[in-house]
């Protein structure tokens, strides 16, 4: 049964302005409640607005529309009962560990002697007793993140927000820190009443959360909620936990109707700005090769592929999506299957792989087809990249437009659909095709 509401979001929207002044909606119609006594994990693709949502809850960023409440009161600025832990540690390098931990207390006007005592007590609790006088540079990554967590906890927050707090750490260190945090929470060693975590790691989410919320993208909405009714501590190899991990994988890879429509093979200008996943060709080929070989033989459970490939969920999801867009693999209900074309690709010689990839790129990625068509219509067979970034910024923020074009350029170069000159910033038809056209004209 849910406890009392701590933080409530009702019909929250968030817009940002693009470089040309147009409004870009990042979050839309978000309804969410964090209850007393629960841990919630937010999952979603990059760009789904997860971190923005945390900052709105903390009062660091205002919502464009909707209501944000903390303990029944509207939020208009930073909330004293809410603390945040960042992915980047965010420590002041010139301050000692104790001074970093005591910063929040200093801001609250707590006397020096008391804040030092409280900082040392929290350092003992978080496993850093004796390191109060050290500088951040003397600590490992895991220890620095413990300092960040101690700084947040030492102000006795009602709510703790964690933005990718474990993702910058190696797997073993991240798991240890995660387990230590759960031990503090489950044994009531901290006064915090609710924790909200942004993560890309599905296993982490299932191991920690009472609820997992999955956000869709463009704009971000809460698409589905999964309750985790398995007592902690949880065994990652138990059938219940493995089943939940599989369920969340399936939900994460299930594409909403509007996203599928945006990726359909069309030259309609409204679909040119589809956010192409930032998948590296080499890693795409590695996953195809892994999938084609034993023991998978063309079909695999996504968690199994993740374990075998030794890549994080954040690294793998763009690859899965890219393989689906190009038509080399299909993802459904938490499984990935090699298509007939995917099998042909794996078995082909390198030059034939590139030709097949280029053909599929033109058939399935409207932006690549538009670039190719534009180059073919240009007498010189070449155009500046700015022409295409300007087109994309009608739909995307400038950094997102640059990302989408960069992906389209790399995929197009590999598929020999077009080439790119990094010195001049110009796209052009492949050299052999340009020479053939010049000879005909």
C-alpha positions in Angstrom: 0.0 0.0 0.0 1.4 3.4 -0.9 2.3 5.9 1.8 1.5 9.6 1.9 2.4 11.7 -1.2 5.7 13.5 -0.9 6.2 15.0 -4.4 3.4 15.3 -6.9 3.5 16.3 -10.5 0.2 17.0 -12.3 0.0 17.5 -16.1 3.6 18.9 -16.2 5.0 20.2 -19.5 8.5 21.5 -20.1 9.5 23.5 -23.2 12.9 24.8 -24.3 13.7 27.3 -27.0 15.8 26.1 -30.0 18.5 28.3 -31.5 16.0 29.9 -33.9 13.6 30.8 -31.1 11.0 28.0 -31.7 9.5 26.1 -28.8 10.6 22.4 -28.3 8.6 20.4 -25.9 10.7 18.0 -23.8 8.1 16.8 -21.3 4.3 16.6 -21.8 1.4 15.7 -19.5 3.6 14.1 -16.8 1.5 12.9 -13.9 3.7 11.3 -11.1 3.6 10.9 -7.4 6.5 9.8 -5.1 5.1 8.3 -2.0 6.4 8.0 1.5 8.6 4.9 1.9 9.3 4.0 -1.7 12.2 3.9 -4.2 11.2 4.7 -7.8 13.5 4.4 -10.8 13.0 6.3 -14.0 14.1 4.6 -17.2 14.0 6.0 -20.7 16.1 6.7 -23.8 18.6 9.6 -23.9 16.6 12.7 -24.5 13.4 11.5 -22.9 13.6 14.2 -20.3 14.5 12.1 -17.2 17.1 14.5 -15.8 14.9 17.5 -16.6 12.1 15.9 -14.6 14.4 15.5 -11.6 15.4 19.1 -11.7 11.7 20.2 -11.9 11.0 18.2 -8.8 13.9 19.7 -7.0 12.8 23.2 -7.9 16.0 23.9 -9.9 14.1 24.2 -13.2 10.5 25.6 -13.5 7.8 23.7 -15.3 6.3 25.4 -18.4 2.8 24.2 -17.4 1.2 22.0 -14.8 1.6 21.7 -11.0 4.5 20.6 -8.9 3.9 20.1 -5.2 6.1 19.0 -2.2 4.1 17.9 0.8 1.0 19.6 -0.6 2.7 22.9 -1.2 3.5 24.4 -4.6 7.1 24.4 -5.7 8.5 27.7 -6.9 12.2 27.3 -6.3 14.8 25.0 -4.7 13.2 22.8 -1.9 15.0 22.5 1.4 13.7 19.0 1.9 15.0 17.6 -1.4 18.6 16.8 -2.1 20.2 15.6 -5.4 23.2 13.4 -6.2 24.8 14.0 -9.7 26.5 11.6 -12.1 29.6 13.8 -12.3 30.3 13.8 -8.5 30.2 17.7 -8.6 32.8 18.1 -5.8 34.9 21.2 -5.2 38.5 20.0 -5.7 40.0 22.7 -3.4 37.8 21.6 -0.5 38.5 18.6 1.8 36.1 15.7 1.8 34.6 17.0 5.1 34.2 20.5 3.8 32.4 19.2 0.6 30.1 17.1 2.7 29.3 20.0 5.1 28.5 22.5 2.2 24.7 22.1 2.5 24.9 22.6 6.3 26.9 25.7 5.8 24.3 27.1 3.4 21.7 26.4 6.1 23.6 28.4 8.6 24.6 25.5 10.8 27.5 26.4 13.2 30.9 25.1 12.2 31.4 22.7 15.0 28.0 21.0 14.5 28.4 20.7 10.7 31.8 19.1 11.1 30.5 16.6 13.6 27.5 15.8 11.3 29.7 15.5 8.3 32.1 13.1 10.1 29.1 11.1 11.3 27.8 10.8 7.8 31.2 9.9 6.4 31.4 7.1 9.0 27.9 5.9 7.9 28.7 5.9 4.2 32.0 4.0 4.7 34.5 6.9 4.5 35.4 7.3 8.1 38.9 8.7 8.4 38.9 10.4 5.0 37.5 13.7 6.1 40.7 15.6 5.7 41.5 14.2 2.2 41.1 16.1 -1.1 38.8 14.7 -3.8 41.7 14.0 -6.1 43.1 11.5 -3.5 40.0 9.3 -3.8 38.8 6.7 -6.3 35.8 7.3 -8.4 33.6 5.2 -6.1 34.8 7.0 -3.0 34.2 10.4 -4.7 30.6 9.4 -5.4 30.2 8.3 -1.8 31.2 11.9 -0.9 28.5 13.2 -3.2 25.9 10.9 -1.5 27.1 11.9 1.9 26.8 15.6 1.1 23.2 15.0 0.0 22.3 12.9 3.1 24.0 15.0 5.7 21.2 17.7 5.4 18.7 14.9 6.3 16.7 15.3 3.1 13.1 14.1 3.0 13.6 13.2 -0.7 16.8 12.0 -2.4 17.1 12.4 -6.1 19.8 10.5 -7.9 20.7 11.4 -11.5 22.7 8.5 -12.9 24.6 8.3 -9.7 26.2 4.9 -10.3 26.7 5.1 -14.1 30.2 6.7 -14.0 31.5 3.8 -11.9 32.8 0.4 -12.9 30.3 -2.4 -12.5 31.6 -3.9 -9.3 32.0 -0.5 -7.6 28.6 0.6 -8.7 27.0 -2.6 -7.4 28.7 -2.2 -4.0 27.6 1.4 -3.6 24.1 0.5 -4.7 24.0 -2.3 -2.1 25.3 0.0 0.6 22.6 2.6 -0.2 19.9 -0.1 0.0 21.3 -1.3 3.3 21.0 2.2 4.7 17.5 2.6 3.4 16.1 -0.8 4.3 17.5 -0.6 7.9 16.2 3.0 8.5 19.7 4.3 9.0 18.8 7.5 7.1 15.8 9.8 7.7 15.0 10.0 3.9 11.4 9.1 3.1 11.5 8.7 -0.7 14.2 8.1 -3.3 13.9 8.8 -7.0 16.6 7.4 -9.3 17.3 8.2 -13.0 19.1 5.2 -14.6 19.9 3.5 -17.9 20.6 0.2 -16.2 17.6 -2.2 -16.2 19.1 -4.7 -13.8 19.9 -1.9 -11.4 16.3 -0.6 -11.6 14.8 -4.0 -10.8 17.2 -4.7 -8.0 16.5 -1.3 -6.3 13.0 -0.1 -7.1 9.6 -0.5 -5.6 8.3 0.9 -8.9 10.0 1.3 -12.3 8.6 4.1 -14.5 9.4 4.0 -18.2 9.4 7.3 -20.2 8.7 7.6 -23.9 10.5 10.3 -25.9 9.7 13.3 -28.1 8.2 14.6 -25.8 8.8 12.7 -22.6 5.8 11.0 -21.1 5.4 8.3 -18.5 4.5 5.4 -20.8 4.2 2.5 -18.4 4.8 1.6 -14.7 6.1 -1.8 -13.4 5.6 -2.7 -9.7 8.4 -4.7 -8.2 6.8 -6.8 -5.4 9.9 -8.8 -4.6 11.4 -8.3 -1.0 14.8 -6.8 -0.7 17.6 -7.9 -0.7 16.9 -9.4 -4.1 18.7 -12.3 -5.8 19.5 -11.2 -9.4 19.5 -14.9 -10.5 16.1 -15.7 -9.0 13.2 -16.5 -11.4 11.2 -13.6 -10.1 13.9 -11.0 -10.7 14.9 -12.5 -14.0 11.3 -12.4 -15.1 11.0 -8.7 -14.2 14.2 -7.8 -15.9 12.9 -9.5 -19.1 9.6 -7.7 -18.7 11.3 -4.3 -18.4 13.6 -5.0 -21.4 10.5 -5.9 -23.5 8.8 -2.7 -22.5 11.9 -0.6 -23.1 12.2 -1.9 -26.6 8.5 -1.7 -27.5 8.2 1.4 -29.7 5.2 3.6 -29.3 3.0 4.1 -32.3 4.1 7.7 -32.9 7.8 6.8 -32.8 7.3 4.0 -35.2 5.5 6.3 -37.6 8.3 8.8 -37.4 10.8 6.1 -38.5 8.7 4.8 -41.4 10.4 4.9 -44.9 9.1 8.2 -46.2 10.6 11.4 -47.8 8.0 13.5 -46.1 9.9 16.5 -44.7 8.1 16.2 -41.4 9.9 12.9 -40.8 13.4 14.0 -41.7 14.3 15.0 -38.2 13.7 11.5 -36.7 16.2 11.1 -33.9 18.6 8.5 -35.2 20.2 6.4 -32.5 23.9 7.1 -32.0 25.0 3.5 -32.9 28.5 2.8 -34.0 28.8 0.6 -37.1 31.5 -1.6 -35.6 29.3 -2.4 -32.6 26.3 -3.0 -34.7 28.3 -5.6 -36.7 29.7 -7.1 -33.5 26.1 -7.7 -32.1 25.0 -9.2 -35.5 28.0 -11.6 -35.4 27.3 -12.5 -31.8 23.6 -13.1 -32.6 24.3 -15.2 -35.6 26.7 -17.6 -33.9 26.0 -20.3 -31.3 24.5 -20.5 -28.8 22.0 -17.9 -30.1 21.8 -19.0 -33.7 19.8 -15.9 -34.8 17.6 -15.3 -31.8 18.4 -14.2 -28.2 17.0 -12.8 -25.0 18.2 -9.1 -24.7 19.6 -9.6 -21.2 21.7 -12.5 -22.4 23.1 -10.5 -25.3 23.9 -7.6 -22.9 25.8 -10.0 -20.6 27.6 -11.7 -23.5 28.6 -8.4 -25.2 29.7 -6.8 -21.9 28.0 -3.6 -22.8 25.7 -1.5 -20.7 22.0 -1.0 -21.5 22.8 2.6 -22.4 25.3 1.4 -25.1 23.1 -1.4 -26.4 19.7 0.2 -26.8 20.8 2.5 -29.6 22.3 -0.5 -31.4 19.1 -2.5 -31.1 17.1 0.4 -32.5 19.6 1.0 -35.3 19.5 -2.6 -36.4 15.7 -2.5 -36.4 15.7 0.7 -38.5 18.1 -0.7 -41.1 16.2 -4.0 -41.2 19.0 -6.3 -40.1 17.3 -7.4 -36.8 14.0 -7.2 -35.1 13.3 -6.6 -31.4 10.0 -7.9 -29.9 9.0 -8.7 -26.3 12.5 -8.6 -25.0 14.1 -10.8 -27.7 16.2 -9.8 -30.7 16.0 -11.8 -33.9 18.2 -11.7 -37.0 16.2 -11.0 -40.1 16.8 -12.7 -43.5 18.7 -9.6 -44.6 20.6 -9.6 -41.3 21.7 -13.2 -42.0 22.7 -12.2 -45.5 24.7 -9.3 -44.1 26.6 -11.4 -41.6 27.6 -13.9 -44.3 28.5 -11.4 -47.0 32.0 -10.1 -48.0 32.8 -6.6 -46.7 32.1 -4.7 -49.9 28.7 -6.5 -50.2 27.9 -5.6 -46.6 28.4 -2.0 -47.3 26.3 -2.1 -50.4 23.5 -3.9 -48.6 23.7 -1.4 -45.7 23.6 1.6 -48.1 20.5 0.2 -49.9 18.7 -0.3 -46.6 19.8 3.1 -45.4 18.2 4.8 -48.4 15.1 2.8 -48.0 14.5 3.3 -44.3 16.2 6.6 -43.2 14.4 9.6 -44.8 17.2 12.0 -43.9 19.8 9.9 -45.7 17.6 9.6 -48.7 17.0 13.4 -48.7 20.8 14.0 -48.5 21.5 11.6 -51.4 18.7 13.1 -53.5 19.9 16.7 -52.9 23.4 15.8 -53.9 22.2 14.1 -57.1 20.2 17.3 -58.0 23.3 19.5 -57.4 25.4 20.0 -60.6 28.7 19.8 -58.5 27.4 16.8 -56.5 28.4 18.6 -53.3 26.6 20.6 -50.7 27.6 22.2 -47.3 26.5 20.3 -44.2 24.9 23.6 -42.9 22.1 23.2 -45.4 21.0 20.0 -43.6 21.6 21.2 -40.1 19.5 24.3 -40.8 16.8 22.0 -42.1 16.9 19.8 -38.9 16.9 22.8 -36.5 13.4 23.5 -37.7 12.5 20.5 -35.6 15.3 20.0 -33.1 17.6 21.9 -30.8 20.9 22.7 -32.4 22.9 20.1 -30.6 20.4 17.4 -31.4 20.3 18.4 -35.0 24.1 18.1 -35.1 23.9 14.7 -33.5 21.3 13.4 -36.0 23.3 14.7 -39.0 26.5 13.2 -37.6 24.9 9.8 -37.4 23.4 10.1 -40.9 26.8 11.1 -42.2 28.6 8.1 -40.6 26.0 5.6 -41.8 26.0 7.1 -45.3 29.8 7.1 -45.6 29.9 3.4 -44.5 27.1 2.5 -47.0 28.9 4.5 -49.7 25.8 6.5 -50.2 27.7 9.8 -50.0 31.0 11.1 -48.6 32.0 13.9 -46.3 35.0 16.2 -46.2 35.9 17.1 -42.6 38.1 20.0 -43.7 35.4 21.8 -45.7 32.3 20.5 -44.0 30.8 19.5 -47.3 28.9 16.4 -48.3 29.4 15.0 -51.8 28.6 12.0 -53.9 31.2 9.2 -53.9 34.2 10.0 -56.1 33.5 7.4 -58.8 29.9 8.6 -59.2 31.0 12.2 -59.5 33.5 11.3 -62.2 30.9 9.3 -64.1 28.4 12.2 -64.0 31.1 14.7 -65.1 31.9 12.5 -68.1 28.3 12.3 -69.1 27.7 16.1 -68.9 
